[in-house]
């Protein structure tokens, strides 16, 4: 990754969480995608939570990376749920890109975890 973004992995109620902090753009979208995939493939859980609550900026390359991550996970029988709060600066960008029709979006971590159980 680069200095624009940081990726942290965690577990919540046994579910892997990839938490992205900072900005996702053309310079690092591929790294975010690949790092998230590595975390998802190394985990036996059927769902990966991608928490974008700490993302302050996302361009079209970041949106494309999310679509690709979701498709690649689905290809191996895994599901992705993306967490983007209503007040997040990237929420409107994702809605304009029609992301909610292709990517499961939740507004908070608790809702995402509850939706899995």
C-alpha positions as CSV (number, residue, x, y, z in Angstrom):
1,X,0.0,0.0,0.0
2,X,1.1,3.6,-0.1
3,X,1.0,6.5,2.4
4,X,-2.5,7.4,1.3
5,X,-4.1,4.4,2.8
6,X,-3.6,1.8,5.5
7,X,-5.3,-1.7,5.7
8,X,-5.8,-3.4,9.0
9,X,-7.2,-6.9,9.6
10,X,-9.3,-7.8,12.6
11,X,-12.0,-10.3,13.6
12,X,-15.4,-9.4,15.0
13,X,-17.5,-12.2,16.4
14,X,-15.2,-14.6,14.4
15,X,-15.8,-12.8,11.1
16,X,-12.7,-11.3,9.3
17,X,-12.8,-7.5,8.9
18,X,-10.5,-5.7,6.4
19,X,-10.5,-2.1,7.7
20,X,-9.3,0.6,5.2
21,X,-8.2,4.0,6.5
22,X,-7.3,7.0,4.3
23,X,-7.8,7.4,0.6
24,X,-8.3,4.9,-2.2
25,X,-7.4,6.0,-5.7
26,X,-5.7,4.9,-8.8
27,X,-2.3,4.8,-7.1
28,X,-3.3,2.2,-4.4
29,X,-6.7,0.6,-5.4
30,X,-4.9,-2.5,-6.8
31,X,-3.0,-2.9,-3.5
32,X,-6.1,-2.6,-1.4
33,X,-7.8,-5.2,-3.6
34,X,-4.9,-7.6,-3.5
35,X,-4.3,-7.2,0.3
36,X,-8.0,-7.7,1.0
37,X,-8.0,-10.8,-1.2
38,X,-5.0,-12.3,0.7
39,X,-6.8,-11.8,4.0
40,X,-10.0,-13.3,2.7
41,X,-8.3,-16.4,1.1
42,X,-6.3,-17.1,4.2
43,X,-9.4,-17.2,6.3
44,X,-12.0,-20.1,6.3
45,X,-14.9,-17.8,7.0
46,X,-17.5,-17.5,4.3
47,X,-17.8,-13.7,4.6
48,X,-15.4,-10.8,4.5
49,X,-16.4,-7.5,6.0
50,X,-14.7,-4.5,4.3
51,X,-15.0,-1.6,6.6
52,X,-14.6,1.7,4.7
53,X,-15.7,3.9,7.6
54,X,-12.2,5.4,7.8
55,X,-12.0,6.1,4.0
56,X,-12.0,9.9,3.3
57,X,-11.8,9.7,-0.5
58,X,-12.4,7.1,-3.2
59,X,-12.2,7.6,-7.0
60,X,-13.4,5.3,-9.8
61,X,-10.4,3.0,-9.4
62,X,-11.4,2.4,-5.8
63,X,-15.0,1.6,-6.8
64,X,-13.8,-0.7,-9.5
65,X,-11.6,-2.5,-7.0
66,X,-14.6,-3.0,-4.7
67,X,-16.6,-4.6,-7.6
68,X,-13.7,-6.8,-8.5
69,X,-13.1,-7.9,-4.9
70,X,-16.8,-8.8,-4.6
71,X,-16.7,-10.8,-7.9
72,X,-13.5,-12.6,-7.0
73,X,-14.8,-13.6,-3.6
74,X,-18.1,-14.8,-5.1
75,X,-16.1,-16.9,-7.5
76,X,-14.7,-18.9,-4.6
77,X,-18.0,-19.1,-2.7
78,X,-17.4,-16.2,-0.3
79,X,-19.5,-13.1,0.4
80,X,-18.4,-9.5,0.9
81,X,-20.2,-7.0,3.0
82,X,-19.0,-3.4,2.8
83,X,-19.5,-1.0,5.7
84,X,-20.0,2.6,4.7
85,X,-21.8,5.0,7.2
86,X,-24.6,7.2,5.8
87,X,-22.5,10.3,6.7
88,X,-19.3,9.0,5.0
89,X,-17.9,11.2,2.2
90,X,-17.8,8.2,-0.1
91,X,-21.3,7.0,0.5
92,X,-22.8,9.2,-2.2
93,X,-20.1,8.3,-4.7
94,X,-20.9,4.6,-4.2
95,X,-24.6,5.3,-4.6
96,X,-24.0,7.3,-7.8
97,X,-22.0,4.3,-9.1
98,X,-25.0,2.1,-8.3
99,X,-22.8,0.0,-6.0
100,X,-25.7,-1.0,-3.7
101,X,-27.1,-3.2,-6.5
102,X,-23.9,-5.2,-6.8
103,X,-22.3,-4.9,-3.4
104,X,-23.9,-5.5,0.0
105,X,-23.7,-2.2,1.9
106,X,-24.3,-1.8,5.6
107,X,-24.0,1.5,7.6
108,X,-22.2,0.1,10.6
109,X,-20.2,-2.9,11.8
110,X,-22.9,-4.1,14.2
111,X,-25.5,-4.2,11.4
112,X,-23.1,-6.1,9.1
113,X,-22.4,-8.7,11.8
114,X,-26.1,-9.1,12.7
115,X,-26.9,-9.6,9.0
116,X,-24.6,-12.6,8.9
117,X,-25.9,-14.4,12.0
